[in-house]
């Protein structure tokens, strides 16, 4: 249900004596407000915010995504100065290309209302402008992150019920909900219609009608013929309910098997996700551009290691500790180590220069 209390839900027309007579593009402020308050689509959803102030109004509307949202329209009296209306998305924290969140979610995507001159030159009524903005926000809903207005938040649950239990027909007009609309559950049950006439009684004489009314047995027999449809309907529903319950029970084992399979797949997905996250982290470390100073330090350590190895090898050969090593093999191994030493040293110098 979209509702305000009885005191504030009624749209109060602006005070004619307090309205400015200054015209804007040949349309007076009073005419602008009346075009808004009497707009056939907006009127049921619009209320005056403050009974003593005719400058601010709220309009509730439903979006195609199922949210109930509200715009606040302010059209202040300008005295001898011209004014333009200001329209805000009210009661929410939201993002939309037509909305400027830095200006209290003011609507800036509709050019005609942005400045006094644009409004004066547009020759558009307030009702037409508000309806165009509402329609755009209905078909292109804002991304809502938070409802800051309790009444608007309360409308969301009711709106969801309405969307799920009362499906929108293909040709049904998409208009804003009325403030006093009660959301009723719409159950698709084929209940026999209530008869509006009884043809079998039209040809009865006065005496026969009197006998039908006075004789309880005859009257009950007549009623019995009329409740037969209801009894058949109840029996049909009972049989249908029984058959549906039986079909559900027959599918219980299949449902349990599918549930088990889904649970196992979910657990497997969780494990795979953990492994993937670990591998992704490792990949980022491997592909990340290394710090040059860290690379230089590692090269210096490696250079010193290979230098020590080659020097120890040469000392051992000179001291006669490598008598079992062929001279050619010693030269090849020693040369490889010294080449690797100079390569690492050259890399260090190049990194330092670069």
C-alpha positions as CSV (number, residue, x, y, z in Angstrom):
1,X,0.0,0.0,0.0
2,X,1.2,3.5,-0.8
3,X,-0.4,5.7,1.7
4,X,0.1,8.9,3.8
5,X,-1.9,9.8,6.8
6,X,-5.4,11.2,6.1
7,X,-4.3,14.7,7.0
8,X,-1.4,14.9,4.5
9,X,-2.4,12.5,1.7
10,X,-4.9,14.7,0.0
11,X,-3.5,17.0,-2.7
12,X,-4.2,20.6,-1.5
13,X,-4.5,23.0,-4.4
14,X,-2.2,26.1,-4.2
15,X,-3.5,29.2,-2.5
16,X,-4.6,31.4,-5.4
17,X,-4.2,34.6,-3.3
18,X,-0.6,33.7,-2.3
19,X,0.5,32.7,-5.8
20,X,2.6,35.0,-7.9
21,X,0.9,36.4,-11.0
22,X,4.2,36.8,-12.7
23,X,4.1,34.9,-16.0
24,X,6.7,32.6,-17.3
25,X,6.6,32.0,-21.0
26,X,3.0,33.3,-21.0
27,X,2.0,30.6,-18.5
28,X,1.4,31.8,-14.9
29,X,2.8,30.0,-11.9
30,X,-0.8,29.1,-11.0
31,X,-1.4,27.5,-14.4
32,X,1.9,25.5,-14.1
33,X,0.8,24.1,-10.7
34,X,-2.7,23.2,-11.9
35,X,-1.2,21.4,-14.9
36,X,0.8,19.3,-12.5
37,X,-1.8,18.7,-9.8
38,X,-4.5,17.9,-12.4
39,X,-2.4,15.8,-14.7
40,X,-4.4,12.6,-15.3
41,X,-1.4,10.3,-14.7
42,X,0.3,12.2,-11.8
43,X,-2.7,13.4,-9.8
44,X,-3.4,10.2,-7.9
45,X,0.2,9.9,-6.9
46,X,0.9,13.5,-5.9
47,X,0.5,15.3,-2.5
48,X,1.3,18.7,-1.1
49,X,4.1,18.5,1.4
50,X,3.1,21.4,3.6
51,X,-0.5,22.6,3.8
52,X,0.6,26.1,4.4
53,X,3.1,26.2,1.5
54,X,2.1,25.8,-2.1
55,X,5.6,25.5,-3.5
56,X,6.6,21.8,-2.7
57,X,4.9,18.6,-3.8
58,X,5.8,14.9,-3.8
59,X,5.0,12.4,-6.5
60,X,5.4,8.6,-6.0
61,X,6.0,6.3,-9.0
62,X,6.8,2.7,-9.7
63,X,9.8,1.7,-11.9
64,X,9.9,-1.3,-14.2
65,X,12.4,-2.9,-11.8
66,X,9.7,-3.0,-9.1
67,X,10.9,-0.1,-6.8
68,X,8.6,2.6,-5.5
69,X,10.4,5.9,-5.8
70,X,9.5,9.5,-5.2
71,X,10.4,12.9,-6.7
72,X,10.0,16.2,-4.9
73,X,9.0,19.2,-7.0
74,X,9.7,22.7,-5.8
75,X,8.3,25.7,-7.7
76,X,8.8,28.6,-5.4
77,X,7.1,32.0,-5.7
78,X,9.5,34.4,-7.4
79,X,7.7,37.7,-6.7
80,X,8.6,40.0,-9.5
81,X,11.4,37.6,-10.6
82,X,11.0,34.6,-12.9
83,X,11.7,31.2,-11.4
84,X,12.2,27.7,-12.7
85,X,11.1,24.4,-11.0
86,X,13.5,22.3,-9.1
87,X,13.0,18.5,-9.1
88,X,14.8,16.0,-6.8
89,X,14.9,12.3,-6.4
90,X,13.8,12.2,-2.8
91,X,14.3,9.7,0.0
92,X,17.1,7.6,-1.5
93,X,20.8,7.4,-2.2
94,X,21.0,6.5,-5.9
95,X,22.9,6.9,-9.1
96,X,21.5,7.9,-12.5
97,X,22.8,9.9,-15.4
98,X,19.9,12.4,-15.0
99,X,20.6,12.8,-11.2
100,X,23.3,14.9,-9.6
101,X,24.0,13.4,-6.2
102,X,26.2,16.4,-5.2
103,X,23.1,18.6,-5.4
104,X,20.8,16.5,-3.1
105,X,20.0,14.2,-6.1
106,X,18.6,17.0,-8.2
107,X,17.3,16.2,-11.7
108,X,19.7,17.8,-14.2
109,X,19.1,15.5,-17.2
110,X,15.9,17.3,-18.4
111,X,17.3,20.6,-19.9
112,X,14.1,22.6,-19.9
113,X,14.1,23.0,-16.1
114,X,17.8,23.6,-15.5
115,X,17.8,27.4,-15.7
116,X,15.3,30.2,-15.7
117,X,15.9,31.1,-19.3
118,X,15.6,27.5,-20.5
119,X,12.3,27.2,-18.6
120,X,11.0,30.5,-20.0
121,X,11.9,29.5,-23.6
122,X,10.6,26.0,-23.4
123,X,6.9,27.0,-23.4
124,X,6.3,23.7,-21.5
125,X,3.9,23.2,-18.6
126,X,5.1,21.9,-15.2
127,X,2.7,18.9,-15.5
128,X,4.2,17.9,-18.8
129,X,7.8,18.2,-17.6
130,X,7.2,16.2,-14.4
131,X,5.4,13.5,-16.4
132,X,8.3,13.2,-18.8
133,X,10.8,12.9,-16.0
134,X,8.7,10.3,-14.2
135,X,8.3,8.3,-17.4
136,X,12.1,8.3,-18.0
137,X,12.9,7.2,-14.5
138,X,10.3,4.5,-14.7
139,X,11.7,3.0,-17.9
140,X,15.3,3.7,-16.9
141,X,15.4,3.1,-13.1
142,X,18.1,4.7,-11.0
143,X,20.5,2.3,-9.2
144,X,19.4,2.6,-5.5
145,X,21.9,1.9,-2.8
146,X,19.9,3.1,0.2
147,X,16.4,4.2,1.2
148,X,16.7,7.1,3.6
149,X,13.0,7.8,3.9
150,X,11.1,5.3,6.2
151,X,7.8,5.7,4.5
152,X,9.4,5.1,1.1
153,X,11.3,2.1,2.5
154,X,8.0,0.6,3.8
155,X,6.5,1.0,0.3
156,X,9.2,-1.3,-1.2
157,X,7.9,-4.5,0.4
158,X,4.4,-3.6,-0.7
159,X,5.6,-2.9,-4.2
160,X,7.4,-6.2,-4.4
161,X,4.2,-8.0,-3.4
162,X,2.3,-6.1,-6.0
163,X,4.9,-7.0,-8.7
164,X,5.0,-10.7,-7.9
165,X,1.4,-11.4,-7.2
166,X,-0.3,-9.1,-9.6
167,X,1.6,-9.6,-12.9
168,X,1.6,-6.7,-15.3
169,X,-0.4,-7.3,-18.5
170,X,1.2,-6.6,-21.8
171,X,-1.1,-3.7,-22.7
172,X,-1.6,-2.3,-19.2
173,X,-0.5,1.3,-18.9
174,X,2.5,1.9,-16.7
175,X,1.3,4.7,-14.5
176,X,2.4,5.8,-11.0
177,X,0.6,4.2,-8.0
178,X,-1.9,6.2,-6.1
179,X,-1.0,7.2,-2.5
180,X,-4.1,5.4,-1.2
181,X,-3.8,2.3,-3.4
182,X,-4.2,-0.9,-1.4
183,X,-2.3,-3.9,-2.9
184,X,-4.6,-6.8,-3.0
185,X,-3.6,-10.4,-3.7
186,X,-4.8,-11.6,-7.1
187,X,-5.4,-15.3,-7.0
188,X,-6.2,-16.9,-10.3
189,X,-9.0,-19.2,-9.1
190,X,-11.8,-20.2,-11.5
191,X,-14.7,-19.5,-9.0
192,X,-18.1,-19.9,-10.6
193,X,-19.8,-16.5,-11.2
194,X,-22.6,-15.2,-9.0
195,X,-25.8,-15.4,-11.0
196,X,-27.5,-12.1,-11.6
197,X,-30.8,-13.5,-12.8
198,X,-32.8,-16.7,-12.5
199,X,-34.6,-17.4,-15.8
200,X,-36.5,-20.4,-14.3
201,X,-38.3,-18.0,-12.0
202,X,-39.5,-15.6,-14.7
203,X,-42.4,-17.8,-15.8
204,X,-43.7,-18.8,-12.4
205,X,-47.1,-17.6,-11.4
206,X,-47.7,-15.6,-8.3
207,X,-49.0,-18.7,-6.5
208,X,-46.0,-20.8,-7.5
209,X,-43.7,-18.1,-6.3
210,X,-45.5,-17.9,-3.0
211,X,-45.3,-21.7,-2.6
212,X,-41.5,-21.6,-3.4
213,X,-41.0,-19.0,-0.6
214,X,-43.3,-20.6,2.0
215,X,-42.5,-24.3,1.5
216,X,-39.1,-25.0,3.0
217,X,-38.6,-28.3,1.2
218,X,-39.3,-26.8,-2.2
219,X,-37.1,-23.8,-1.5
220,X,-34.2,-26.0,-0.4
221,X,-34.6,-28.2,-3.5
222,X,-34.4,-25.1,-5.6
223,X,-31.3,-23.8,-3.8
224,X,-29.7,-27.2,-4.2
225,X,-29.7,-26.8,-8.0
226,X,-27.9,-23.5,-7.6
227,X,-25.1,-24.8,-5.3
228,X,-24.3,-27.7,-7.5
229,X,-21.7,-25.7,-9.4
230,X,-20.0,-24.7,-6.2
231,X,-19.9,-28.3,-4.9
232,X,-18.5,-29.5,-8.2
233,X,-15.9,-26.7,-8.1
234,X,-14.8,-27.7,-4.6
235,X,-14.6,-31.4,-5.5
236,X,-12.5,-30.5,-8.6
237,X,-10.2,-28.4,-6.5
238,X,-9.8,-31.2,-3.9
239,X,-8.9,-33.7,-6.6
240,X,-6.5,-31.2,-8.2
241,X,-4.8,-30.5,-4.8
242,X,-4.5,-34.2,-4.1
243,X,-3.0,-34.9,-7.6
244,X,-0.5,-32.0,-7.2
245,X,0.6,-33.3,-3.7
246,X,1.0,-36.8,-5.1
247,X,3.1,-35.6,-8.0
248,X,5.3,-33.6,-5.6
249,X,5.9,-36.6,-3.4
250,X,6.8,-38.7,-6.4
251,X,9.5,-36.2,-7.3
252,X,10.9,-36.0,-3.8
253,X,13.7,-38.6,-4.4
254,X,14.7,-36.8,-7.6
255,X,14.7,-33.5,-5.8
256,X,16.9,-34.9,-3.0
257,X,19.4,-36.3,-5.5
258,X,19.6,-33.0,-7.3
259,X,20.1,-31.2,-4.0
260,X,22.9,-33.6,-3.1
261,X,24.5,-33.1,-6.5
262,X,24.2,-29.3,-6.2
263,X,25.8,-29.4,-2.7
264,X,28.7,-31.4,-4.0
265,X,29.2,-29.1,-7.0
266,X,29.1,-26.1,-4.6
267,X,31.8,-27.6,-2.4
268,X,33.9,-28.5,-5.4
269,X,33.5,-24.9,-6.7
270,X,34.6,-23.5,-3.4
271,X,37.7,-25.7,-3.5
272,X,38.5,-24.7,-7.1
273,X,37.9,-21.1,-6.2
274,X,40.5,-21.3,-3.4
275,X,43.0,-22.9,-5.7
276,X,42.3,-20.3,-8.4
277,X,42.8,-17.5,-5.9
278,X,46.2,-18.9,-4.8
279,X,47.4,-19.4,-8.4
280,X,46.2,-15.9,-9.3
281,X,48.2,-14.4,-6.4
282,X,51.2,-16.4,-7.4
283,X,50.8,-15.4,-11.1
284,X,50.7,-11.7,-10.0
285,X,53.9,-12.1,-8.1
286,X,55.6,-13.8,-11.0
287,X,54.5,-11.3,-13.6
288,X,54.9,-8.2,-11.4
289,X,57.7,-5.9,-12.6
290,X,60.5,-6.5,-10.0
291,X,62.1,-3.7,-8.0
292,X,65.5,-2.9,-9.6
293,X,67.3,-2.5,-6.3
294,X,66.1,-5.9,-5.2
295,X,67.4,-7.4,-8.5
296,X,70.8,-5.8,-8.0
297,X,71.1,-7.2,-4.5
298,X,70.2,-10.7,-5.7
299,X,72.7,-10.4,-8.6
300,X,75.4,-9.3,-6.2
301,X,74.8,-12.3,-3.9
302,X,74.9,-14.6,-6.9
303,X,78.0,-13.0,-8.3
304,X,79.8,-13.5,-5.0
305,X,78.8,-17.1,-4.8
306,X,80.0,-18.0,-8.3
307,X,83.3,-16.0,-7.6
308,X,83.9,-17.9,-4.4
309,X,83.2,-21.2,-6.2
310,X,85.7,-20.4,-9.0
311,X,88.4,-19.2,-6.6
312,X,88.0,-22.3,-4.4
313,X,88.2,-24.5,-7.5
314,X,91.4,-22.8,-8.6
315,X,93.0,-23.0,-5.2
316,X,92.1,-26.7,-4.9
317,X,93.7,-27.4,-8.3
318,X,96.9,-25.5,-7.4
319,X,97.1,-27.2,-4.0
320,X,96.9,-30.6,-5.7
321,X,93.5,-31.5,-4.3
322,X,92.0,-32.2,-7.7
323,X,94.5,-34.8,-9.0
324,X,91.7,-37.1,-10.2
325,X,90.2,-34.3,-12.4
326,X,91.3,-34.0,-16.0
327,X,93.0,-30.8,-17.0
328,X,90.6,-30.2,-19.9
329,X,87.6,-30.8,-17.6
330,X,89.0,-28.4,-15.0
331,X,89.6,-25.6,-17.6
332,X,86.0,-26.0,-19.1
333,X,84.3,-25.9,-15.7
334,X,86.5,-23.0,-14.4
335,X,85.9,-21.0,-17.6
336,X,82.1,-21.5,-17.4
337,X,82.1,-20.2,-13.8
338,X,84.2,-17.1,-14.6
339,X,82.1,-16.3,-17.6
340,X,78.9,-16.5,-15.4
341,X,80.7,-14.3,-12.9
342,X,81.4,-11.6,-15.5
343,X,77.8,-11.9,-17.0
344,X,76.3,-11.2,-13.5
345,X,78.8,-8.4,-12.9
346,X,77.9,-6.8,-16.3
347,X,74.2,-7.0,-15.5
348,X,74.7,-5.3,-12.2
349,X,76.6,-2.4,-13.9
350,X,74.0,-2.1,-16.6
351,X,71.1,-1.9,-14.0
352,X,73.0,0.7,-12.0
353,X,73.6,2.8,-15.0
354,X,70.1,2.5,-16.3
